[in-house]
Amino acid sequence: MNSFEADPTEPGAVSEPERLLQPVPEGRRITVMLAAFEGWNDAGEAASDALRYLNKLWGGKKVASIDADEYYDFQFTRPTIRRTASGERKIKWPSTRIFKASVPDSNVDVIFVQGTEPSYKWRAYTAELLVHAEAMRVDYVILVGALLADVPHSRPIPVSTSTDDNALRERMDLEASQYEGPVGIVGVLGEVSLLAGLPTVSLWAAVPHYVAQAPSPKAQLAILHRIEELLQVPLDTQELVEEADAWERGVDELATEDPEIAAYVRQLEEAKDTAELPEASGESIAREFERYLKRRGKDKP
């Protein structure tokens, strides 16, 4: 049995569809792989920035890397030259780096996979990542991406959560992805992880396409809130909240300077608000209230 699936015969086992992490025996730790890739899967760099934020917050230490020469076309993904803290010039090569961190005051260890989407040999690349996952005893994979969408910057950033794992869909009340079309390395890693027997969830933030340039702190914050819910660990995001507020005010100012953009934003806002109206039906309210009562009952000692 995977460590994320509680045995109902064990004392204290609880069925909690809203949570990712299930009760585990005393002293047992959970290892979660969080992966995001710069490039096609990363609108506004929201996904990769979210993981960099967590890696820094939790003090991740580099434990492995993947050889860049095997997987990258350096004429397409060019290396960059930068100056070090001592003033020396140094070339930074596209790569994939793997870090490990322990979440404070929890039983969760996190393996961060951060890098640029590879150019070649995606099957071999994902297989190599899974070798690292097996060596580090990963229990679960969370894939993080961001895409450009027709959403208004002035409303909460949508983050879709899906899984193709049947057991997870039932337990967490999730949906399978309905997307059909070209995929990036996130989609390939998701399929390969499931084939390897690793329960896998995908998170995708929708970044307003008219402000697609990086950074995108509001989308980054939305991703972090979803990860916080899934891992059931508190995150200190106050600094990022301030950046997201400043970003939204800046976009508001730009929109007011261009009547066409302002009209387009209003159109998106109206469409978004109208689409959410059915959610206020009596049935949906009753469903949410029932979930609240369940959570409240389980939180009581």
C-alpha positions as a Markdown table, in Angstrom:
| # | Residue | x | y | z |
|---|---|---|---|---|
| 1 | Met | 0.0 | 0.0 | 0.0 |
| 2 | Asn | 1.3 | 3.4 | -0.9 |
| 3 | Ser | 2.0 | 5.6 | 2.1 |
| 4 | Phe | -0.6 | 8.2 | 0.9 |
| 5 | Glu | -3.4 | 5.6 | 1.3 |
| 6 | Ala | -4.5 | 5.0 | 4.8 |
| 7 | Asp | -5.4 | 1.5 | 5.8 |
| 8 | Pro | -9.0 | 1.8 | 7.2 |
| 9 | Thr | -8.3 | -1.1 | 9.6 |
| 10 | Glu | -5.6 | 0.9 | 11.4 |
| 11 | Pro | -6.6 | 2.8 | 14.5 |
| 12 | Gly | -7.1 | 6.5 | 13.8 |
| 13 | Ala | -7.4 | 6.1 | 10.0 |
| 14 | Val | -9.5 | 8.8 | 8.6 |
| 15 | Ser | -11.1 | 9.3 | 5.2 |
| 16 | Glu | -10.5 | 12.9 | 4.1 |
| 17 | Pro | -11.2 | 13.5 | 0.4 |
| 18 | Glu | -10.1 | 17.2 | 0.6 |
| 19 | Arg | -6.6 | 16.4 | 1.8 |
| 20 | Leu | -3.7 | 14.9 | 0.0 |
| 21 | Leu | -1.7 | 13.5 | 2.9 |
| 22 | Gln | -3.3 | 10.7 | 4.7 |
| 23 | Pro | -2.6 | 9.7 | 8.4 |
| 24 | Val | 0.6 | 7.8 | 8.6 |
| 25 | Pro | 2.1 | 5.7 | 11.4 |
| 26 | Glu | 4.1 | 7.6 | 14.1 |
| 27 | Gly | 7.6 | 8.4 | 12.9 |
| 28 | Arg | 6.8 | 7.8 | 9.2 |
| 29 | Arg | 7.7 | 10.6 | 6.8 |
| 30 | Ile | 6.1 | 11.4 | 3.4 |
| 31 | Thr | 8.3 | 12.3 | 0.4 |
| 32 | Val | 6.7 | 14.5 | -2.3 |
| 33 | Met | 8.3 | 15.4 | -5.6 |
| 34 | Leu | 7.4 | 18.9 | -6.8 |
| 35 | Ala | 8.4 | 19.6 | -10.4 |
| 36 | Ala | 8.2 | 22.6 | -12.6 |
| 37 | Phe | 10.0 | 23.5 | -15.8 |
| 38 | Glu | 10.9 | 26.8 | -17.4 |
| 39 | Gly | 9.7 | 27.3 | -21.0 |
| 40 | Trp | 6.5 | 26.2 | -22.7 |
| 41 | Asn | 4.9 | 24.9 | -19.5 |
| 42 | Asp | 5.6 | 28.1 | -17.5 |
| 43 | Ala | 3.6 | 31.2 | -18.5 |
| 44 | Gly | 4.9 | 34.2 | -16.6 |
| 45 | Glu | 7.4 | 31.9 | -15.0 |
| 46 | Ala | 4.7 | 31.4 | -12.3 |
| 47 | Ala | 5.3 | 27.7 | -11.8 |
| 48 | Ser | 9.1 | 27.8 | -11.6 |
| 49 | Asp | 9.0 | 30.9 | -9.4 |
| 50 | Ala | 6.6 | 29.2 | -7.0 |
| 51 | Leu | 9.0 | 26.3 | -6.6 |
| 52 | Arg | 12.0 | 28.6 | -6.2 |
| 53 | Tyr | 10.1 | 30.4 | -3.4 |
| 54 | Leu | 9.4 | 27.1 | -1.6 |
| 55 | Asn | 12.9 | 25.9 | -2.1 |
| 56 | Lys | 14.3 | 29.0 | -0.5 |
| 57 | Leu | 11.6 | 29.1 | 2.2 |
| 58 | Trp | 12.4 | 25.6 | 3.3 |
| 59 | Gly | 16.1 | 25.7 | 2.9 |
| 60 | Gly | 16.4 | 23.1 | 0.1 |
| 61 | Lys | 19.8 | 21.6 | -0.5 |
| 62 | Lys | 21.0 | 20.4 | -4.0 |
| 63 | Val | 21.3 | 16.7 | -4.1 |
| 64 | Ala | 21.5 | 15.8 | -7.8 |
| 65 | Ser | 21.5 | 17.2 | -11.3 |
| 66 | Ile | 20.9 | 15.9 | -14.8 |
| 67 | Asp | 23.6 | 16.3 | -17.5 |
| 68 | Ala | 22.7 | 19.2 | -19.7 |
| 69 | Asp | 24.7 | 17.9 | -22.8 |
| 70 | Glu | 22.4 | 14.9 | -23.2 |
| 71 | Tyr | 19.1 | 16.8 | -23.4 |
| 72 | Tyr | 19.4 | 20.4 | -24.5 |
| 73 | Asp | 19.9 | 22.2 | -27.8 |
| 74 | Phe | 22.1 | 25.1 | -26.8 |
| 75 | Gln | 21.2 | 27.1 | -30.0 |
| 76 | Phe | 17.6 | 27.0 | -28.9 |
| 77 | Thr | 18.1 | 27.2 | -25.1 |
| 78 | Arg | 21.3 | 29.2 | -24.9 |
| 79 | Pro | 23.6 | 29.4 | -21.9 |
| 80 | Thr | 23.9 | 32.8 | -20.3 |
| 81 | Ile | 26.9 | 34.6 | -18.9 |
| 82 | Arg | 26.7 | 36.3 | -15.5 |
| 83 | Arg | 28.9 | 37.8 | -12.9 |
| 84 | Thr | 29.4 | 36.0 | -9.6 |
| 85 | Ala | 29.3 | 37.7 | -6.2 |
| 86 | Ser | 33.1 | 38.2 | -6.6 |
| 87 | Gly | 32.8 | 39.9 | -9.9 |
| 88 | Glu | 33.9 | 37.0 | -12.1 |
| 89 | Arg | 32.2 | 36.1 | -15.3 |
| 90 | Lys | 30.7 | 32.6 | -15.4 |
| 91 | Ile | 28.5 | 30.7 | -17.9 |
| 92 | Lys | 25.3 | 29.3 | -16.6 |
| 93 | Trp | 24.2 | 26.3 | -18.6 |
| 94 | Pro | 20.6 | 25.1 | -19.0 |
| 95 | Ser | 20.1 | 22.3 | -16.6 |
| 96 | Thr | 17.8 | 20.4 | -14.3 |
| 97 | Arg | 18.6 | 20.6 | -10.6 |
| 98 | Ile | 17.2 | 18.5 | -7.8 |
| 99 | Phe | 16.9 | 19.7 | -4.3 |
| 100 | Lys | 15.7 | 18.2 | -1.0 |
| 101 | Ala | 14.0 | 20.0 | 1.9 |
| 102 | Ser | 12.2 | 19.0 | 5.0 |
| 103 | Val | 9.1 | 21.1 | 5.8 |
| 104 | Pro | 9.4 | 22.5 | 9.3 |
| 105 | Asp | 7.0 | 21.1 | 11.9 |
| 106 | Ser | 5.6 | 18.4 | 9.6 |
| 107 | Asn | 6.3 | 14.8 | 8.5 |
| 108 | Val | 6.8 | 16.0 | 4.9 |
| 109 | Asp | 10.0 | 15.9 | 2.9 |
| 110 | Val | 10.0 | 17.6 | -0.5 |
| 111 | Ile | 12.1 | 16.8 | -3.6 |
| 112 | Phe | 12.2 | 19.9 | -5.9 |
| 113 | Val | 12.8 | 19.3 | -9.6 |
| 114 | Gln | 13.7 | 22.7 | -11.2 |
| 115 | Gly | 15.0 | 23.2 | -14.7 |
| 116 | Thr | 14.4 | 24.1 | -18.3 |
| 117 | Glu | 12.2 | 22.0 | -20.5 |
| 118 | Pro | 14.7 | 19.7 | -22.4 |
| 119 | Ser | 15.0 | 19.7 | -26.2 |
| 120 | Tyr | 15.8 | 16.0 | -26.8 |
| 121 | Lys | 15.1 | 12.5 | -25.5 |
| 122 | Trp | 12.1 | 13.2 | -23.4 |
| 123 | Arg | 11.6 | 9.5 | -22.6 |
| 124 | Ala | 15.1 | 9.1 | -21.4 |
| 125 | Tyr | 15.0 | 12.3 | -19.5 |
| 126 | Thr | 11.8 | 11.4 | -17.6 |
| 127 | Ala | 13.2 | 7.9 | -17.0 |
| 128 | Glu | 16.3 | 9.5 | -15.4 |
| 129 | Leu | 14.1 | 11.7 | -13.2 |
| 130 | Leu | 12.2 | 8.6 | -12.0 |
| 131 | Val | 15.4 | 6.9 | -11.2 |
| 132 | His | 16.1 | 9.8 | -8.8 |
| 133 | Ala | 12.6 | 9.6 | -7.5 |
| 134 | Glu | 13.0 | 5.9 | -6.7 |
| 135 | Ala | 16.4 | 6.4 | -5.0 |
| 136 | Met | 14.8 | 9.2 | -2.8 |
| 137 | Arg | 11.8 | 7.0 | -2.0 |
| 138 | Val | 9.3 | 9.5 | -3.5 |
| 139 | Asp | 5.7 | 8.6 | -2.5 |
| 140 | Tyr | 3.9 | 11.2 | -4.6 |
| 141 | Val | 4.5 | 13.6 | -7.5 |
| 142 | Ile | 3.0 | 17.0 | -7.9 |
| 143 | Leu | 3.5 | 18.6 | -11.3 |
| 144 | Val | 3.2 | 22.4 | -11.6 |
| 145 | Gly | 2.6 | 24.4 | -14.7 |
| 146 | Ala | 1.2 | 27.8 | -15.9 |
| 147 | Leu | -0.6 | 28.6 | -19.1 |
| 148 | Leu | -1.9 | 31.7 | -20.8 |
| 149 | Ala | -5.6 | 32.1 | -20.7 |
| 150 | Asp | -8.5 | 34.6 | -21.2 |
| 151 | Val | -8.8 | 35.4 | -17.5 |
| 152 | Pro | -8.9 | 38.9 | -15.9 |
| 153 | His | -6.0 | 40.0 | -13.7 |
| 154 | Ser | -8.5 | 41.6 | -11.2 |
| 155 | Arg | -10.1 | 38.3 | -10.2 |
| 156 | Pro | -8.6 | 35.3 | -8.3 |
| 157 | Ile | -6.2 | 33.4 | -10.5 |
| 158 | Pro | -7.7 | 30.0 | -11.3 |
| 159 | Val | -5.6 | 26.9 | -10.5 |
| 160 | Ser | -6.9 | 23.7 | -12.0 |
| 161 | Thr | -6.1 | 20.4 | -10.1 |
| 162 | Ser | -6.4 | 17.1 | -11.9 |
| 163 | Thr | -5.2 | 13.5 | -11.8 |
| 164 | Asp | -5.5 | 10.5 | -14.0 |
| 165 | Asp | -5.1 | 8.2 | -11.0 |
| 166 | Asn | -8.5 | 6.6 | -10.3 |
| 167 | Ala | -7.9 | 6.1 | -6.6 |
| 168 | Leu | -6.8 | 9.7 | -6.1 |
| 169 | Arg | -9.8 | 11.1 | -8.1 |
| 170 | Glu | -12.2 | 9.3 | -5.8 |
| 171 | Arg | -10.4 | 10.1 | -2.6 |
| 172 | Met | -9.7 | 13.7 | -3.3 |
| 173 | Asp | -12.8 | 14.5 | -5.3 |
| 174 | Leu | -10.7 | 15.6 | -8.3 |
| 175 | Glu | -11.4 | 15.4 | -12.0 |
| 176 | Ala | -9.3 | 13.8 | -14.8 |
| 177 | Ser | -7.8 | 16.3 | -17.2 |
| 178 | Gln | -10.0 | 16.8 | -20.4 |
| 179 | Tyr | -7.2 | 18.4 | -22.3 |
| 180 | Glu | -6.3 | 17.1 | -25.8 |
| 181 | Gly | -3.5 | 18.6 | -27.8 |
| 182 | Pro | 0.3 | 19.2 | -27.7 |
| 183 | Val | 1.9 | 18.6 | -24.4 |
| 184 | Gly | 5.1 | 19.7 | -22.7 |
| 185 | Ile | 7.5 | 17.9 | -20.5 |
| 186 | Val | 5.1 | 18.3 | -17.6 |
| 187 | Gly | 2.5 | 16.1 | -19.4 |
| 188 | Val | 5.0 | 13.5 | -20.3 |
| 189 | Leu | 6.4 | 13.3 | -16.8 |
| 190 | Gly | 2.9 | 12.9 | -15.5 |
| 191 | Glu | 2.1 | 9.9 | -17.7 |
| 192 | Val | 5.5 | 8.2 | -17.0 |
| 193 | Ser | 5.1 | 8.8 | -13.2 |
| 194 | Leu | 1.7 | 7.1 | -13.3 |
| 195 | Leu | 3.0 | 4.2 | -15.3 |
| 196 | Ala | 5.7 | 3.8 | -12.7 |
| 197 | Gly | 3.1 | 3.5 | -10.0 |
| 198 | Leu | 3.6 | 7.0 | -8.5 |
| 199 | Pro | 0.3 | 8.8 | -7.7 |
| 200 | Thr | 0.5 | 12.1 | -9.5 |
| 201 | Val | -1.4 | 15.3 | -9.4 |
| 202 | Ser | -1.1 | 18.2 | -11.9 |
| 203 | Leu | -1.6 | 21.9 | -11.0 |
| 204 | Trp | -2.1 | 24.5 | -13.7 |
| 205 | Ala | -2.4 | 28.3 | -13.0 |
| 206 | Ala | -4.2 | 30.4 | -15.6 |
| 207 | Val | -2.1 | 33.6 | -16.3 |
| 208 | Pro | -3.9 | 36.5 | -18.0 |
| 209 | His | -2.5 | 36.5 | -21.5 |
| 210 | Tyr | -2.4 | 40.3 | -21.8 |
| 211 | Val | 0.2 | 40.5 | -19.0 |
| 212 | Ala | 2.2 | 37.4 | -19.8 |
| 213 | Gln | 5.6 | 38.7 | -19.0 |
| 214 | Ala | 7.5 | 37.5 | -15.9 |
| 215 | Pro | 7.2 | 37.8 | -13.0 |
| 216 | Ser | 3.6 | 36.9 | -12.3 |
| 217 | Pro | 3.3 | 37.1 | -8.5 |
| 218 | Lys | -0.5 | 36.7 | -8.4 |
| 219 | Ala | -0.4 | 33.5 | -10.3 |
| 220 | Gln | 2.6 | 32.3 | -8.3 |
| 221 | Leu | 0.7 | 33.0 | -5.0 |
| 222 | Ala | -2.3 | 31.1 | -6.3 |
| 223 | Ile | -0.1 | 28.1 | -7.0 |
| 224 | Leu | 1.5 | 28.3 | -3.5 |
| 225 | His | -2.0 | 28.4 | -1.9 |
| 226 | Arg | -3.0 | 25.2 | -3.7 |
| 227 | Ile | 0.2 | 23.5 | -2.7 |
| 228 | Glu | -0.4 | 24.6 | 0.9 |
| 229 | Glu | -3.8 | 23.0 | 0.7 |
| 230 | Leu | -2.5 | 19.7 | -0.8 |
| 231 | Leu | 0.4 | 19.3 | 1.6 |
| 232 | Gln | -1.5 | 20.6 | 4.6 |
| 233 | Val | 1.4 | 22.8 | 5.7 |
| 234 | Pro | 1.3 | 26.5 | 6.5 |
| 235 | Leu | 3.3 | 28.9 | 4.2 |
| 236 | Asp | 4.6 | 32.3 | 5.0 |
| 237 | Thr | 3.6 | 34.2 | 1.8 |
| 238 | Gln | 3.1 | 37.8 | 3.2 |
| 239 | Glu | 6.0 | 39.2 | 1.1 |
| 240 | Leu | 4.5 | 37.6 | -2.0 |
| 241 | Val | 1.0 | 38.9 | -1.1 |
| 242 | Glu | 2.4 | 42.5 | -1.2 |
| 243 | Glu | 4.1 | 41.8 | -4.5 |
| 244 | Ala | 0.9 | 40.4 | -6.0 |
| 245 | Asp | -1.1 | 43.5 | -4.8 |
| 246 | Ala | 1.5 | 45.8 | -6.3 |
| 247 | Trp | 1.4 | 43.8 | -9.5 |
| 248 | Glu | -2.4 | 44.1 | -9.8 |
| 249 | Arg | -2.3 | 47.8 | -9.1 |
| 250 | Gly | 0.3 | 48.3 | -11.8 |
| 251 | Val | -1.8 | 46.4 | -14.3 |
| 252 | Asp | -4.9 | 48.4 | -13.3 |
| 253 | Glu | -2.9 | 51.6 | -14.1 |
| 254 | Leu | -1.8 | 50.3 | -17.5 |
| 255 | Ala | -5.4 | 49.3 | -18.3 |
| 256 | Thr | -6.8 | 52.7 | -17.5 |
| 257 | Glu | -4.3 | 54.3 | -19.9 |
| 258 | Asp | -5.6 | 52.2 | -22.9 |
| 259 | Pro | -9.3 | 52.3 | -23.5 |
| 260 | Glu | -9.3 | 49.2 | -25.6 |
| 261 | Ile | -7.5 | 47.1 | -22.9 |
| 262 | Ala | -9.8 | 48.5 | -20.2 |
| 263 | Ala | -12.8 | 47.5 | -22.3 |
| 264 | Tyr | -11.4 | 44.0 | -22.8 |
| 265 | Val | -10.7 | 43.6 | -19.1 |
| 266 | Arg | -14.2 | 44.6 | -18.3 |
| 267 | Gln | -15.5 | 42.0 | -20.8 |
| 268 | Leu | -13.3 | 39.3 | -19.2 |
| 269 | Glu | -14.5 | 40.3 | -15.7 |
| 270 | Glu | -18.2 | 40.1 | -16.8 |
| 271 | Ala | -17.7 | 36.7 | -18.4 |
| 272 | Lys | -15.9 | 35.4 | -15.3 |
| 273 | Asp | -18.6 | 36.8 | -12.9 |
| 274 | Thr | -21.4 | 35.4 | -15.0 |
| 275 | Ala | -19.8 | 32.0 | -15.2 |
| 276 | Glu | -19.5 | 31.8 | -11.4 |
| 277 | Leu | -23.2 | 32.7 | -10.8 |
| 278 | Pro | -24.5 | 29.1 | -11.1 |
| 279 | Glu | -22.2 | 28.1 | -8.3 |
| 280 | Ala | -24.5 | 30.0 | -5.9 |
| 281 | Ser | -27.3 | 27.4 | -6.5 |
| 282 | Gly | -28.9 | 25.8 | -3.5 |
| 283 | Glu | -27.4 | 22.4 | -4.4 |
| 284 | Ser | -23.8 | 23.8 | -4.5 |
| 285 | Ile | -24.3 | 25.7 | -1.2 |
| 286 | Ala | -25.6 | 22.6 | 0.5 |
| 287 | Arg | -22.6 | 20.6 | -0.8 |
| 288 | Glu | -20.1 | 23.1 | 0.5 |
| 289 | Phe | -21.9 | 23.3 | 3.8 |
| 290 | Glu | -21.7 | 19.5 | 4.1 |
| 291 | Arg | -18.0 | 19.6 | 3.4 |
| 292 | Tyr | -17.6 | 22.3 | 6.1 |
| 293 | Leu | -19.3 | 20.2 | 8.7 |
| 294 | Lys | -17.2 | 17.1 | 7.8 |
| 295 | Arg | -14.0 | 19.1 | 8.2 |
| 296 | Arg | -15.2 | 20.7 | 11.4 |
| 297 | Gly | -16.1 | 17.3 | 12.9 |
| 298 | Lys | -12.7 | 15.9 | 12.0 |
| 299 | Asp | -10.8 | 18.8 | 13.3 |
| 300 | Lys | -12.3 | 18.4 | 16.8 |
| 301 | Pro | -10.1 | 16.5 | 19.3 |
